[in-house]
Amino acid sequence: MINEEQFKTPLFDAMVALAESRKVSFHTPGHKSGKGISTRFRKFVGPNIFSIDLTTLDEVDSLQKPRGVIKESQELAAHAYGADRSFFLLNGTTGGNHAMMLATCHPNDQVLIARNAHKSVLAGLIFSGARPIFFSPAVDKDLKLTLNVTVADTCAAIDANPAAKTLILTTPNYYGITADLEAIIPYAHKKGLMVLVDEAHGPHLSFHPKLPISAMQAGADLSVQSTHKIIGGMTQASMLHAQGGRIDMTALATAIRFIQSTSPSYILMASLDLARMQMATEGEKLLEKTIKLAKEARSRINRIPGLFCFGRDTLKKQYPSEGGGFDVTKLTISVRDLGLSGYRASRILNNDYHIQVEMADPLNILVIISIGDRRDDINRLMEALREMSKEYHGTRSPKPLSPEVGLPPFGKPTWITPREAYFKKHESVPFEETSGAVCAEIITVYPPGIPLLIPGEIVTTEVIDYIRQMDRLGATIDGLDSSGNRLSVVKRQGHITPDQT
Ligand SMILES: Cc1ncc(COP(=O)(O)O)c(C=O)c1O
């Protein structure tokens, strides 16, 4: 049953009413409802958008100190997501991860972090001064994919680190594979840990029963979602949800205030107000269509020679002990048997068929199906995939599997926290000569974006070799200097040994 109050959009309504009142503005933004905007810009997007590009005014409330329509909109979001409080974020889930860590992790606090964390979580370590203890997600050797963390590995990490105060998980992962939160969260809570979830890829989960359970529904203390990635938020618009008594809500609100602009975009906030309304009032219907489109697409892809798109059944076979689920709207398409890398397939789709995918990795392309997709779009993708199959299947040998099978190698931990490493003196060194040095940067290979080195970890030859191999395959390496050849490391003042404890 739809709750009638969820049809309300208090912030958007107040913005439209203010725009229509045509009050004379002697305040920011300087374009004054579009009168001062470049003509080309106005011609392309039309005039209305500028009339709602507002600033903090009584009629439309203040994000820094919400008392009116923003407060009301955030409360509606909290009800829709089953949270005690929800906060609008205008620097994406990146900002939300920073805020949740600033609010909950103190300098030197031990934090258990699943290694498939986004770099914003690692930056959160630098901001907070917390001490990370990483544990790894599982890997599927047949699918050649990083899954999510298992219940057994997570509980073992909790048991092995009784001083840890916080557990940070990233679920769903990029491929839609979730951790079994219903098993993990109660265990973590029993052991006295707070559970924070980077749920960037899950703002739709709570609105359809066929999708995996959301972090809030599973009892997480905090979750951050990129509303803009999957549902109707505009780019950069995310939400942070909080529940329960473990979180100091005042500290959380303060941290969020510190990381947000004092000139927040009302257009982005309105998109959050409307995206919540849309999901709460017709999300199940829209997602039903999306799931149906994704399922049909998956079975059509699996009938094309040389392509394979795993589904829930394959995952169940490979990951049998896990109650963790799978978001079926993510299509990971293996192009290995076409003899192409995912990177090459992605370029062919873009250049020859004008189809852009979310990401590519050495063996796969990832397609996101969302409430914005129509059957025609799917048909175009199928047509292109069939033509690619005709051209490449059987004419080239399948891609070799190394080095991308299994988890990548990571830097070796030391007792230097990421924050300490960040604030030490650094030097820029040719990457190939950094083995044994303490990294001062976050090095991530995209995709899938798992950090290989973080500040405070020792660089190893295995990591260097892996990064160079991935570079040659066409992956994006993030964290080296602009030439791609040098790495910032902590200036050496003696020998530092890896932490063996
Ligand atoms: C798992 C994960 N967390 C956080 C982020 C950052 O989200 P945003 O782009 O909303 O800042 C991303 C972005 O890709 C992500 O994949």
Ligand as a Chemical Component Dictionary entry (heavy atoms), coordinates in Angstrom:
data_LIG
# 
_chem_comp.id                   LIG 
_chem_comp.type                 NON-POLYMER 
_chem_comp.pdbx_formal_charge   0 
_chem_comp.three_letter_code    LIG 
# 
loop_
_chem_comp_atom.comp_id 
_chem_comp_atom.atom_id 
_chem_comp_atom.alt_atom_id 
_chem_comp_atom.type_symbol 
_chem_comp_atom.charge 
_chem_comp_atom.model_Cartn_x 
_chem_comp_atom.model_Cartn_y 
_chem_comp_atom.model_Cartn_z 
_chem_comp_atom.pdbx_ordinal 
LIG C1 C1 C 0 31.141 1.411 -4.571 1  
LIG C2 C2 C 0 31.195 2.886 -4.832 2  
LIG N1 N1 N 0 31.193 3.739 -3.781 3  
LIG C3 C3 C 0 31.225 5.064 -3.947 4  
LIG C4 C4 C 0 31.262 5.608 -5.211 5  
LIG C5 C5 C 0 31.284 7.088 -5.351 6  
LIG O1 O1 O 0 29.979 7.503 -5.643 7  
LIG P1 P1 P 0 29.650 8.935 -6.239 8  
LIG O2 O2 O 0 30.044 8.874 -7.678 9  
LIG O3 O3 O 0 28.176 9.043 -6.039 10 
LIG O4 O4 O 0 30.422 9.932 -5.475 11 
LIG C6 C6 C 0 31.274 4.770 -6.336 12 
LIG C7 C7 C 0 31.354 5.333 -7.676 13 
LIG O5 O5 O 0 31.494 4.683 -8.674 14 
LIG C8 C8 C 0 31.236 3.372 -6.137 15 
LIG O6 O6 O 0 31.249 2.524 -7.184 16 
# 
loop_
_chem_comp_bond.comp_id 
_chem_comp_bond.atom_id_1 
_chem_comp_bond.atom_id_2 
_chem_comp_bond.value_order 
_chem_comp_bond.pdbx_ordinal 
LIG C1 C2 SING 1  
LIG C2 N1 SING 2  
LIG C2 C8 DOUB 3  
LIG N1 C3 DOUB 4  
LIG C3 C4 SING 5  
LIG C4 C5 SING 6  
LIG C4 C6 DOUB 7  
LIG C5 O1 SING 8  
LIG O1 P1 SING 9  
LIG P1 O2 DOUB 10 
LIG P1 O3 SING 11 
LIG P1 O4 SING 12 
LIG C6 C7 SING 13 
LIG C6 C8 SING 14 
LIG C7 O5 DOUB 15 
LIG C8 O6 SING 16 
# 
